[in-house]
Amino acid sequence: MWFIIALIVPFLLVLLFTRVTYNHYVGTLLTAALLVASYIKGYTNEWYEIFADIASTMAGFLVAEKMVRNIKK
């Protein structure tokens, strides 16, 4: 269950922060900061969850980049 959450939540966070700031770099940076804070606090125990977070963040970055291009048109 936590693996599925690790696949979905960072993706949605990147899209949310990008939509608010209109910049996909800032959205990705804010999401990465939240993920690092959760790792430091110890909320993530397994490596595969960290890799799922990274993959989800990268996918969110790619979708957010396309979203920003469409918004600016």
Residue pairs with C-beta under 8 A, 6 or more apart in sequence:
2 46
2 49
3 48
3 49
3 52
6 44
6 49
6 50
6 52
6 53
6 56
7 52
7 55
7 56
8 56
9 56
10 31
10 35
10 53
10 56
10 57
10 60
11 56
11 57
11 59
11 60
11 63
12 60
13 27
13 30
13 31
13 34
13 60
14 24
14 27
14 28
14 31
14 57
14 60
14 61
14 63
14 64
15 27
15 60
15 63
15 64
15 67
16 27
17 26
17 27
17 28
17 30
17 31
18 24
18 26
18 27
18 28
18 64
18 67
18 68
19 27
19 67
20 27
21 27
21 30
22 68
22 71
23 68
24 61
24 64
24 65
24 67
24 68
27 60
27 61
27 64
28 57
28 60
28 61
28 64
31 57
31 60
32 57
35 53
35 57
38 44
39 50
44 50
44 53
